[in-house]
Structure formats: structure tokens, C-alpha cells
Amino acid sequence: MLIDYPAIFLIGFLGGFGHCIGMCGGFVMAYSIKLNSGPPSPPKALITPHLLYNMGRISTYTLLGLLFGLAGEILGIRLGIINYQGALQVIAGLLMVWMGLDFGGWIPPLSANYFPGYNRFKQLAGSLLNRVNRKNVFVLGVILGFIPCGLVYAAGAKAAAAESVLGGMLTMLIFGLGTIPAMVLAGIGASFLTAKFRQRLFRIATVLVILMGAMTVYRGIHHLTHPQPTQQHGVGAQSNH
């Protein structure tokens, strides 16, 4: 599992420049303009709001990781699925592969409104942006962290296939940390990043999502076809009583 974390961070990093700036950069630039509408601020005061905003956003991602990981555990415990971690890995991996193919434009999208409720959420976020200041920018980050986003869903699928709630939280935390550079640059001015350059970075991120999804599917199949020794010992221990 540890080997996945660098790849998850890289997906967040590249996806941040390729996808997050395009999808969420407008929000970031909007609150940046509002916060810096007064006299020029020193460098420290300029970057602090962006760090607070991203801390709020990553807090939401970590909470979502907890929920994804918890859902995975409940699926196994309540439904009594044998080797449920393997089943979750297969499902999560297929979901990641499908999302990666969709992001890359290699399969037709299901509909124009790919993320249900996104436009309505944008309206809510817009009303919050009108009241943003340096004291509540962290709260803005917490709320905008819930923006329906396919890249977050892909990371969430991986978090659901983690071996524990802690693993799910760590997966989403590392993913969120990877997106910070892009979001900070979007806040202080990322106009130098051309649309073509961002598209190239996002294409690399989509390939990584597909590769990680395929690897997750492979691990799930291996888990299902090769039961863990601890599980076999547990069965034997029960039969001895």
C-alpha cells in the first residue's frame, strides 16, 4: 500500500495543474481578487490566505477519506463479503480506469452534466465568495472541498479500497497535499500556465489514474484468488474449538 502514496501525490500534483486550475481556479482567483482589493500586502500576508484555504480544502478531503474508508469496512463487516478488500479493490480499480478514460476523452461521456449538482453548488459557492475575508477563508476551503470533482472521486475510490479508515484518510490527505502547488499558484496568479500546457499535465495525470486503477484491479484479483494466511488460520482456529 505504501508504494501507492507517491503515485497518489503525483496524480494530485499533475491533476492540480491540469484539472483543478480549470475547474476550481475561478473560485480561487475570485476570492484572491476580493481579499487583495485593498492596499498592497506584504508577501507573508499574500500567501497566508491561500494556505488557510488549502488547509480547509484538505480537511474536507481527509474527512471524505474517512467516510470512504469507513464505507469499505462496513461493506465487508455488515454484508459479510469474503475477501471484501479484494472485491473493493476490483470495483475501485475499474472505476478509476473508467474515469481516467473519460478524462482523457478516450470514451464518450455519459452526459453533458457529468457531475450532478455541480452548477447548483457553483451558485452556492458564489454567494459564499461574496462574504469571504481573511478570517473565514479557511471555512470557504472546507466548503469548496465538497465540489463534485471526478479527480476527487477517483482518489476516493482508491481510499475506499484501503485496508482501514486510517488508510482512506491518508490516501485523501496525500492526494490533497499534491494539489496545493497548483491552487496556491492559481491564487497568486497562474495566468502564465497556458491552456495547452495544463492539458498536457492533465493528460499525464489521467494516464496515472488509469495505471493505478489497473494495478488496483490486479491486486484485488490476486487478493480474491489467494486468500490471506491469517484468514486461513482463522478458519482453522475456529474448527479446532
Backbone as CSV, one residue per row, in Angstrom:
resi,resn,N_x,N_y,N_z,CA_x,CA_y,CA_z,C_x,C_y,C_z
1,MET,0.818,-1.204,0.000,0.000,0.000,0.000,0.856,1.260,0.000
2,LEU,2.029,1.201,0.671,2.875,2.376,0.761,3.347,2.845,-0.604
3,ILE,3.539,1.896,-1.535,4.045,2.257,-2.848,3.038,3.102,-3.621
4,ASP,1.767,3.073,-3.253,0.744,3.834,-3.951,0.788,5.312,-3.603
5,TYR,1.264,5.653,-2.422,1.157,7.028,-1.959,1.921,8.023,-2.830
6,PRO,3.156,7.729,-3.271,3.809,8.673,-4.185,3.018,8.886,-5.474
7,ALA,2.422,7.807,-6.000,1.630,7.932,-7.218,0.381,8.761,-6.963
8,ILE,-0.248,8.592,-5.808,-1.427,9.375,-5.455,-1.072,10.849,-5.351
9,PHE,0.083,11.138,-4.736,0.542,12.524,-4.639,0.778,13.102,-6.030
10,LEU,1.398,12.307,-6.916,1.690,12.779,-8.271,0.410,13.029,-9.056
11,ILE,-0.597,12.184,-8.851,-1.888,12.415,-9.502,-2.480,13.738,-9.036
12,GLY,-2.407,13.992,-7.731,-2.904,15.255,-7.209,-2.107,16.438,-7.736
13,PHE,-0.788,16.277,-7.829,0.083,17.369,-8.288,-0.189,17.710,-9.748
14,LEU,-0.117,16.692,-10.616,-0.336,16.936,-12.044,-1.791,17.282,-12.331
15,GLY,-2.700,16.562,-11.667,-4.114,16.861,-11.857,-4.471,18.244,-11.354
16,GLY,-3.749,18.722,-10.336,-3.994,20.061,-9.816,-3.743,21.120,-10.868
17,PHE,-2.619,20.991,-11.596,-2.309,21.957,-12.637,-3.187,21.761,-13.871
18,GLY,-3.501,20.507,-14.183,-4.238,20.241,-15.410,-5.741,20.345,-15.266
19,HIS,-6.271,19.974,-14.083,-7.721,19.892,-13.905,-8.242,20.892,-12.880
20,CYS,-7.607,20.929,-11.715,-8.126,21.758,-10.622,-8.105,23.243,-10.966
21,ILE,-7.034,23.702,-11.647,-6.983,25.115,-12.021,-8.129,25.447,-12.959
22,GLY,-8.418,24.534,-13.892,-9.507,24.794,-14.820,-10.871,24.722,-14.168
23,MET,-11.051,23.788,-13.220,-12.360,23.572,-12.609,-12.606,24.477,-11.405
24,CYS,-11.570,24.676,-10.590,-11.721,25.432,-9.338,-10.915,26.714,-9.314
25,GLY,-10.063,26.913,-10.325,-9.222,28.101,-10.331,-10.009,29.389,-10.320
26,GLY,-11.196,29.358,-10.933,-12.033,30.561,-10.942,-12.424,30.989,-9.542
27,PHE,-12.774,30.011,-8.690,-13.116,30.318,-7.300,-11.915,30.925,-6.572
28,VAL,-10.743,30.303,-6.794,-9.536,30.749,-6.101,-9.178,32.168,-6.515
29,MET,-9.206,32.416,-7.805,-8.873,33.762,-8.281,-9.902,34.783,-7.824
30,ALA,-11.172,34.363,-7.734,-12.226,35.278,-7.295,-12.002,35.716,-5.853
31,TYR,-11.727,34.759,-4.954,-11.525,35.165,-3.564,-10.198,35.909,-3.409
32,SER,-9.207,35.588,-4.263,-7.926,36.289,-4.208,-8.107,37.758,-4.558
33,ILE,-8.867,38.026,-5.606,-9.122,39.412,-6.015,-9.857,40.159,-4.919
34,LYS,-10.813,39.494,-4.294,-11.598,40.134,-3.246,-10.737,40.452,-2.017
35,LEU,-9.868,39.503,-1.639,-9.032,39.704,-0.461,-7.947,40.755,-0.691
36,ASN,-7.514,40.912,-1.931,-6.420,41.839,-2.234,-6.917,43.104,-2.923
37,SER,-8.183,43.441,-2.691,-8.744,44.635,-3.316,-8.263,45.921,-2.652
38,GLY,-7.675,45.799,-1.452,-7.200,46.979,-0.733,-5.763,47.319,-1.082
39,PRO,-5.065,47.980,-0.136,-3.653,48.335,-0.355,-2.802,47.082,-0.547
40,PRO,-1.654,47.195,-1.228,-0.769,46.038,-1.445,-0.358,45.387,-0.125
41,SER,-0.341,44.076,-0.100,0.001,43.329,1.112,1.422,42.804,1.019
42,PRO,2.104,42.646,2.171,3.442,42.028,2.165,3.346,40.577,1.726
43,PRO,4.451,39.963,1.301,4.427,38.573,0.795,3.785,37.589,1.760
44,LYS,4.091,37.724,3.064,3.536,36.784,4.029,2.021,36.888,4.079
45,ALA,1.510,38.115,4.096,0.061,38.309,4.131,-0.586,37.885,2.822
46,LEU,0.202,37.854,1.743,-0.338,37.475,0.442,-0.558,35.976,0.345
47,ILE,0.367,35.192,0.909,0.288,33.738,0.763,-0.502,33.069,1.871
48,THR,-0.596,33.712,3.052,-1.290,33.090,4.193,-2.734,32.702,3.885
49,PRO,-3.544,33.583,3.259,-4.927,33.183,2.961,-5.013,31.939,2.083
50,HIS,-4.068,31.785,1.159,-4.095,30.621,0.270,-3.748,29.349,1.031
51,LEU,-2.828,29.457,1.976,-2.509,28.296,2.805,-3.700,27.912,3.671
52,LEU,-4.385,28.908,4.229,-5.572,28.634,5.047,-6.676,28.001,4.204
53,TYR,-6.879,28.534,3.007,-7.907,27.988,2.112,-7.615,26.529,1.797
54,ASN,-6.354,26.222,1.479,-5.993,24.855,1.127,-6.040,23.930,2.337
55,MET,-5.730,24.450,3.524,-5.881,23.640,4.730,-7.338,23.243,4.924
56,GLY,-8.246,24.174,4.664,-9.664,23.862,4.772,-10.097,22.837,3.748
57,ARG,-9.614,23.001,2.517,-9.971,22.071,1.441,-9.452,20.666,1.736
58,ILE,-8.216,20.566,2.212,-7.628,19.260,2.511,-8.293,18.634,3.728
59,SER,-8.764,19.457,4.655,-9.514,18.918,5.795,-10.760,18.195,5.306
60,THR,-11.423,18.781,4.308,-12.598,18.130,3.733,-12.217,16.832,3.038
61,TYR,-11.125,16.848,2.273,-10.680,15.634,1.599,-10.370,14.527,2.602
62,THR,-9.729,14.901,3.716,-9.398,13.905,4.733,-10.661,13.326,5.357
63,LEU,-11.651,14.186,5.586,-12.935,13.711,6.104,-13.595,12.761,5.106
64,LEU,-13.553,13.117,3.835,-14.111,12.228,2.815,-13.363,10.902,2.783
65,GLY,-12.047,10.949,2.995,-11.269,9.715,3.054,-11.708,8.834,4.198
66,LEU,-12.011,9.452,5.330,-12.537,8.688,6.469,-13.842,8.004,6.099
67,LEU,-14.728,8.745,5.435,-16.031,8.187,5.064,-15.885,7.076,4.026
68,PHE,-14.990,7.288,3.048,-14.765,6.254,2.035,-14.201,4.986,2.683
69,GLY,-13.209,5.170,3.559,-12.619,4.022,4.228,-13.616,3.314,5.126
70,LEU,-14.435,4.092,5.833,-15.447,3.508,6.705,-16.481,2.738,5.895
71,ALA,-16.857,3.297,4.746,-17.827,2.604,3.884,-17.272,1.268,3.430
72,GLY,-15.972,1.225,3.144,-15.360,-0.033,2.737,-15.393,-1.067,3.840
73,GLU,-15.106,-0.640,5.058,-15.137,-1.574,6.183,-16.556,-2.061,6.460
74,ILE,-17.522,-1.150,6.417,-18.917,-1.542,6.663,-19.385,-2.530,5.603
75,LEU,-18.966,-2.295,4.360,-19.360,-3.195,3.278,-18.914,-4.617,3.556
76,GLY,-17.751,-4.749,4.142,-17.251,-6.085,4.437,-17.850,-6.689,5.689
77,ILE,-18.010,-5.862,6.734,-18.476,-6.381,8.018,-19.970,-6.661,7.997
78,ARG,-20.753,-5.717,7.531,-22.212,-5.870,7.578,-22.741,-6.856,6.545
79,LEU,-22.125,-6.842,5.360,-22.621,-7.730,4.300,-21.935,-9.082,4.318
80,GLY,-20.894,-9.203,5.107,-20.215,-10.480,5.229,-19.555,-10.948,3.962
81,ILE,-19.030,-10.018,3.177,-18.389,-10.394,1.920,-17.025,-11.020,2.211
82,ILE,-16.767,-12.191,1.649,-15.478,-12.851,1.821,-14.427,-12.093,1.010
83,ASN,-13.291,-11.833,1.653,-12.225,-11.085,0.996,-12.747,-9.765,0.419
84,TYR,-13.507,-9.033,1.239,-14.141,-7.815,0.737,-13.122,-6.783,0.265
85,GLN,-11.907,-6.796,0.845,-10.898,-5.854,0.388,-10.563,-6.109,-1.079
86,GLY,-10.492,-7.369,-1.452,-10.223,-7.691,-2.845,-11.347,-7.224,-3.750
87,ALA,-12.590,-7.449,-3.309,-13.743,-7.011,-4.108,-13.755,-5.493,-4.251
88,LEU,-13.465,-4.788,-3.159,-13.435,-3.327,-3.213,-12.330,-2.838,-4.143
89,GLN,-11.185,-3.485,-4.098,-10.089,-3.079,-4.963,-10.450,-3.254,-6.426
90,VAL,-11.112,-4.348,-6.764,-11.527,-4.560,-8.151,-12.507,-3.480,-8.583
91,ILE,-13.520,-3.204,-7.747,-14.526,-2.195,-8.084,-13.885,-0.812,-8.192
92,ALA,-13.067,-0.469,-7.186,-12.418,0.840,-7.187,-11.484,0.989,-8.379
93,GLY,-10.734,-0.071,-8.693,-9.817,-0.014,-9.814,-10.530,0.179,-11.141
94,LEU,-11.633,-0.544,-11.336,-12.417,-0.379,-12.567,-12.982,1.038,-12.665
95,LEU,-13.430,1.579,-11.520,-13.963,2.944,-11.506,-12.870,3.947,-11.875
96,MET,-11.667,3.743,-11.358,-10.564,4.647,-11.672,-10.182,4.560,-13.150
97,VAL,-10.148,3.349,-13.694,-9.831,3.191,-15.109,-10.876,3.891,-15.967
98,TRP,-12.157,3.692,-15.613,-13.231,4.328,-16.385,-13.133,5.841,-16.329
99,MET,-12.866,6.392,-15.141,-12.752,7.846,-15.009,-11.547,8.368,-15.776
100,GLY,-10.433,7.635,-15.709,-9.259,8.062,-16.447,-9.508,8.091,-17.948
101,LEU,-10.174,7.074,-18.464,-10.507,7.039,-19.889,-11.449,8.182,-20.255
102,ASP,-12.377,8.483,-19.363,-13.312,9.578,-19.615,-12.596,10.921,-19.587
103,PHE,-11.723,11.127,-18.596,-10.969,12.374,-18.508,-10.132,12.596,-19.761
104,GLY,-9.533,11.516,-20.249,-8.673,11.630,-21.419,-9.428,11.769,-22.725
105,GLY,-10.745,11.630,-22.701,-11.538,11.742,-23.910,-11.498,10.518,-24.780
106,TRP,-11.102,9.383,-24.176,-10.986,8.146,-24.947,-12.291,7.351,-24.994
107,ILE,-13.267,7.745,-24.203,-14.598,7.145,-24.272,-15.609,8.286,-24.231
108,PRO,-16.782,8.092,-24.820,-17.781,9.169,-24.808,-18.345,9.356,-23.403
109,PRO,-18.541,10.601,-22.976,-19.128,10.851,-21.651,-20.577,10.407,-21.619
110,LEU,-21.049,10.098,-20.415,-22.433,9.657,-20.263,-23.413,10.766,-20.575
111,SER,-23.076,11.989,-20.149,-23.971,13.118,-20.384,-23.180,14.399,-20.271
112,ALA,-23.790,15.491,-20.696,-23.126,16.787,-20.591,-22.974,17.202,-19.137
113,ASN,-23.969,16.901,-18.326,-23.900,17.222,-16.896,-23.286,16.039,-16.159
114,TYR,-21.956,15.928,-16.288,-21.267,14.750,-15.764,-21.345,14.661,-14.252
115,PHE,-21.277,15.811,-13.576,-21.295,15.825,-12.117,-22.621,16.409,-11.642
116,PRO,-23.537,15.579,-11.185,-24.847,16.059,-10.751,-24.715,17.089,-9.636
117,GLY,-25.439,18.188,-9.787,-25.455,19.209,-8.749,-24.307,20.197,-8.813
118,TYR,-23.427,20.057,-9.809,-22.253,20.936,-9.844,-22.652,22.398,-10.061
119,ASN,-23.556,22.643,-11.025,-23.959,24.029,-11.299,-24.636,24.669,-10.089
120,ARG,-25.446,23.906,-9.386,-26.104,24.429,-8.196,-25.084,24.728,-7.101
121,PHE,-24.090,23.855,-6.997,-23.045,24.075,-5.999,-22.255,25.330,-6.329
122,LYS,-22.025,25.584,-7.612,-21.311,26.787,-8.014,-22.068,28.034,-7.581
123,GLN,-23.387,28.005,-7.667,-24.180,29.139,-7.231,-24.028,29.373,-5.733
124,LEU,-24.042,28.279,-4.965,-23.857,28.392,-3.519,-22.475,28.947,-3.204
125,ALA,-21.463,28.425,-3.890,-20.099,28.899,-3.655,-19.969,30.368,-4.019
126,GLY,-20.664,30.785,-5.080,-20.617,32.188,-5.475,-21.149,33.110,-4.395
127,SER,-22.225,32.689,-3.745,-22.779,33.514,-2.668,-21.828,33.587,-1.482
128,LEU,-21.093,32.497,-1.225,-20.121,32.493,-0.134,-18.927,33.378,-0.462
129,LEU,-18.545,33.399,-1.726,-17.404,34.221,-2.133,-17.674,35.703,-1.915
130,ASN,-18.930,36.089,-1.976,-19.265,37.496,-1.769,-19.006,37.946,-0.339
131,ARG,-18.910,36.989,0.609,-18.718,37.341,2.014,-17.348,36.898,2.534
132,VAL,-16.463,36.488,1.638,-15.173,35.962,2.081,-14.274,37.082,2.607
133,ASN,-13.466,36.750,3.618,-12.444,37.649,4.141,-11.305,36.784,4.686
134,ARG,-10.279,37.426,5.205,-9.105,36.691,5.664,-9.396,35.830,6.889
135,LYS,-10.485,36.095,7.577,-10.821,35.341,8.777,-11.627,34.076,8.470
136,ASN,-12.363,34.080,7.381,-13.199,32.918,7.090,-12.803,32.177,5.819
137,VAL,-11.605,32.497,5.279,-11.184,31.830,4.054,-10.951,30.336,4.293
138,PHE,-10.590,29.957,5.526,-10.441,28.536,5.851,-11.788,27.825,5.698
139,VAL,-12.851,28.443,6.184,-14.191,27.861,6.071,-14.588,27.734,4.610
140,LEU,-14.223,28.733,3.802,-14.507,28.663,2.369,-13.835,27.441,1.755
141,GLY,-12.590,27.173,2.172,-11.889,25.998,1.667,-12.570,24.709,2.075
142,VAL,-13.069,24.659,3.315,-13.785,23.468,3.785,-15.011,23.211,2.909
143,ILE,-15.750,24.259,2.623,-16.991,24.113,1.849,-16.699,23.768,0.390
144,LEU,-15.732,24.472,-0.211,-15.423,24.207,-1.614,-14.741,22.863,-1.806
145,GLY,-14.254,22.277,-0.717,-13.682,20.938,-0.817,-14.711,19.889,-1.209
146,PHE,-15.997,20.232,-1.058,-17.071,19.301,-1.415,-17.522,19.460,-2.868
147,ILE,-16.835,20.301,-3.638,-17.211,20.466,-5.044,-17.164,19.107,-5.747
148,PRO,-18.241,18.720,-6.439,-18.216,17.444,-7.171,-17.104,17.450,-8.211
149,CYS,-16.152,16.557,-8.064,-14.972,16.557,-8.930,-14.565,15.119,-9.217
150,GLY,-14.424,14.798,-10.488,-14.081,13.437,-10.866,-12.727,12.995,-10.355
151,LEU,-11.769,13.932,-10.298,-10.444,13.569,-9.801,-10.517,13.184,-8.325
152,VAL,-11.323,13.908,-7.562,-11.519,13.577,-6.147,-12.234,12.237,-6.020
153,TYR,-13.214,11.998,-6.902,-13.927,10.721,-6.871,-12.967,9.562,-7.147
154,ALA,-12.035,9.760,-8.087,-11.074,8.703,-8.402,-10.187,8.410,-7.190
155,ALA,-9.727,9.473,-6.521,-8.939,9.274,-5.305,-9.790,8.637,-4.216
156,GLY,-11.059,9.020,-4.159,-11.967,8.431,-3.177,-12.183,6.947,-3.404
157,ALA,-12.226,6.548,-4.677,-12.368,5.122,-4.982,-11.170,4.347,-4.454
158,LYS,-9.988,4.941,-4.605,-8.783,4.302,-4.075,-8.830,4.267,-2.550
159,ALA,-9.346,5.345,-1.943,-9.453,5.394,-0.484,-10.415,4.333,0.033
160,ALA,-11.493,4.085,-0.705,-12.465,3.075,-0.281,-11.857,1.678,-0.304
161,ALA,-10.864,1.483,-1.165,-10.222,0.175,-1.255,-9.040,0.042,-0.300
162,ALA,-8.809,1.052,0.537,-7.716,0.987,1.510,-8.022,-0.070,2.560
163,GLU,-7.024,-0.449,3.294,-7.180,-1.533,4.258,-7.790,-1.067,5.578
164,SER,-7.992,0.233,5.744,-8.528,0.739,7.002,-9.058,2.149,6.813
165,VAL,-9.769,2.631,7.818,-10.229,4.017,7.802,-9.029,4.961,7.753
166,LEU,-7.991,4.633,8.510,-6.784,5.447,8.509,-6.156,5.484,7.124
167,GLY,-6.169,4.337,6.437,-5.633,4.296,5.088,-6.422,5.167,4.137
168,GLY,-7.742,5.186,4.289,-8.580,6.036,3.462,-8.297,7.508,3.709
169,MET,-8.150,7.874,4.985,-7.852,9.263,5.322,-6.491,9.672,4.779
170,LEU,-5.504,8.795,4.911,-4.155,9.108,4.449,-4.115,9.237,2.929
171,THR,-4.877,8.400,2.238,-4.935,8.477,0.778,-5.434,9.836,0.323
172,MET,-6.546,10.293,0.912,-7.124,11.568,0.517,-6.262,12.744,0.975
173,LEU,-5.612,12.604,2.130,-4.726,13.657,2.617,-3.561,13.865,1.664
174,ILE,-2.925,12.772,1.251,-1.775,12.865,0.348,-2.201,13.399,-1.014
175,PHE,-3.361,12.956,-1.480,-3.885,13.491,-2.742,-4.079,15.006,-2.636
176,GLY,-4.685,15.447,-1.533,-4.919,16.875,-1.340,-3.633,17.677,-1.268
177,LEU,-2.626,17.142,-0.586,-1.340,17.829,-0.497,-0.730,18.022,-1.883
178,GLY,-0.950,17.036,-2.751,-0.409,17.147,-4.101,-1.029,18.278,-4.899
179,THR,-2.271,18.657,-4.581,-2.947,19.714,-5.335,-2.602,21.117,-4.848
180,ILE,-1.916,21.233,-3.710,-1.644,22.557,-3.128,-0.849,23.474,-4.056
181,PRO,0.264,23.014,-4.657,1.037,23.942,-5.504,0.196,24.611,-6.583
182,ALA,-0.642,23.848,-7.264,-1.459,24.422,-8.329,-2.441,25.444,-7.780
183,MET,-3.070,25.135,-6.645,-4.063,26.038,-6.094,-3.440,27.316,-5.550
184,VAL,-2.248,27.208,-4.976,-1.563,28.407,-4.486,-1.151,29.289,-5.664
185,LEU,-0.619,28.659,-6.710,-0.234,29.425,-7.888,-1.444,30.065,-8.558
186,ALA,-2.564,29.367,-8.533,-3.783,29.937,-9.095,-4.191,31.171,-8.299
187,GLY,-3.934,31.137,-7.002,-4.299,32.269,-6.162,-3.403,33.472,-6.354
188,ILE,-2.105,33.248,-6.497,-1.187,34.380,-6.625,-0.978,34.784,-8.080
189,GLY,-1.579,34.030,-8.997,-1.518,34.397,-10.414,-0.927,33.300,-11.257
190,ALA,-1.784,32.506,-11.902,-1.306,31.390,-12.715,-1.611,31.599,-14.196
191,SER,-1.691,32.859,-14.579,-2.028,33.143,-15.974,-0.925,32.687,-16.929
192,PHE,0.295,32.485,-16.393,1.406,32.056,-17.248,1.252,30.608,-17.688
193,LEU,0.344,29.857,-17.028,0.111,28.474,-17.430,-0.911,28.456,-18.565
194,THR,-0.459,28.176,-19.765,-1.354,28.173,-20.901,-2.297,26.974,-20.844
195,ALA,-3.407,27.099,-21.537,-4.376,26.012,-21.559,-3.759,24.744,-22.167
196,LYS,-2.904,24.914,-23.164,-2.269,23.763,-23.795,-1.350,23.040,-22.826
197,PHE,-0.593,23.810,-22.020,0.315,23.205,-21.056,-0.462,22.472,-19.974
198,ARG,-1.541,23.089,-19.503,-2.366,22.446,-18.472,-3.001,21.178,-19.018
199,GLN,-3.382,21.190,-20.296,-3.976,19.995,-20.896,-2.970,18.849,-20.943
200,ARG,-1.713,19.153,-21.203,-0.683,18.118,-21.247,-0.471,17.509,-19.860
201,LEU,-0.421,18.363,-18.844,-0.244,17.859,-17.491,-1.426,16.988,-17.072
202,PHE,-2.617,17.434,-17.428,-3.802,16.670,-17.059,-3.830,15.337,-17.783
203,ARG,-3.347,15.296,-19.019,-3.312,14.036,-19.767,-2.381,13.039,-19.073
204,ILE,-1.252,13.532,-18.565,-0.340,12.658,-17.826,-1.022,12.135,-16.564
205,ALA,-1.755,13.030,-15.876,-2.455,12.622,-14.655,-3.501,11.557,-14.961
206,THR,-4.206,11.687,-16.089,-5.230,10.699,-16.432,-4.596,9.336,-16.704
207,VAL,-3.429,9.338,-17.346,-2.725,8.074,-17.590,-2.339,7.423,-16.261
208,LEU,-1.883,8.239,-15.307,-1.532,7.706,-13.998,-2.755,7.122,-13.297
209,VAL,-3.899,7.792,-13.431,-5.138,7.274,-12.834,-5.477,5.913,-13.426
210,ILE,-5.343,5.781,-14.753,-5.644,4.517,-15.419,-4.682,3.425,-14.965
211,LEU,-3.388,3.760,-14.901,-2.397,2.772,-14.491,-2.615,2.335,-13.047
212,MET,-2.901,3.288,-12.170,-3.152,2.929,-10.774,-4.434,2.113,-10.657
213,GLY,-5.447,2.449,-11.469,-6.680,1.671,-11.463,-6.428,0.240,-11.897
214,ALA,-5.635,0.071,-12.960,-5.315,-1.277,-13.433,-4.536,-2.051,-12.370
215,MET,-3.609,-1.375,-11.700,-2.841,-2.027,-10.647,-3.745,-2.428,-9.480
216,THR,-4.713,-1.562,-9.177,-5.640,-1.858,-8.090,-6.514,-3.055,-8.431
217,VAL,-6.958,-3.135,-9.688,-7.747,-4.292,-10.130,-6.921,-5.566,-10.005
218,TYR,-5.671,-5.505,-10.433,-4.793,-6.678,-10.346,-4.627,-7.135,-8.898
219,ARG,-4.408,-6.174,-8.004,-4.240,-6.524,-6.595,-5.524,-7.124,-6.027
220,GLY,-6.676,-6.581,-6.456,-7.938,-7.120,-5.977,-8.153,-8.553,-6.430
221,ILE,-7.847,-8.831,-7.706,-7.999,-10.193,-8.228,-7.043,-11.146,-7.511
222,HIS,-5.814,-10.676,-7.279,-4.845,-11.509,-6.566,-5.315,-11.782,-5.146
223,HIS,-5.921,-10.772,-4.511,-6.424,-10.937,-3.148,-7.574,-11.941,-3.108
224,LEU,-8.430,-11.912,-4.136,-9.576,-12.820,-4.175,-9.156,-14.251,-4.475
225,THR,-8.144,-14.410,-5.311,-7.731,-15.755,-5.718,-6.670,-16.354,-4.807
226,HIS,-6.098,-15.529,-3.931,-5.086,-16.014,-2.989,-5.450,-15.530,-1.586
227,PRO,-6.319,-16.248,-0.894,-6.736,-15.843,0.462,-5.533,-15.653,1.371
228,GLN,-5.670,-14.668,2.258,-4.587,-14.358,3.178,-4.374,-15.507,4.167
229,PRO,-3.129,-15.785,4.530,-2.854,-16.854,5.502,-3.555,-16.626,6.834
230,THR,-3.722,-15.343,7.223,-4.370,-15.066,8.505,-5.823,-15.504,8.491
231,GLN,-6.439,-15.356,7.298,-7.836,-15.775,7.193,-7.933,-17.300,7.264
232,GLN,-6.964,-17.979,6.580,-6.999,-19.435,6.592,-6.736,-19.966,7.994
233,HIS,-5.805,-19.310,8.707,-5.518,-19.728,10.070,-6.715,-19.508,10.964
234,GLY,-7.449,-18.389,10.672,-8.627,-18.104,11.492,-9.673,-19.191,11.333
235,VAL,-9.831,-19.688,10.091,-10.822,-20.742,9.869,-10.397,-21.999,10.582
236,GLY,-9.094,-22.298,10.488,-8.604,-23.488,11.149,-8.733,-23.392,12.649
237,ALA,-8.514,-22.181,13.186,-8.603,-21.996,14.630,-10.019,-22.224,15.086
238,GLN,-10.997,-21.757,14.247,-12.381,-21.946,14.655,-12.771,-23.422,14.614
239,SER,-12.208,-24.174,13.647,-12.590,-25.576,13.537,-11.994,-26.426,14.650
240,ASN,-10.927,-25.898,15.321,-10.327,-26.658,16.387,-11.098,-26.565,17.680
241,HIS,-12.023,-25.595,17.759,-12.797,-25.437,19.002,-14.054,-26.283,18.961
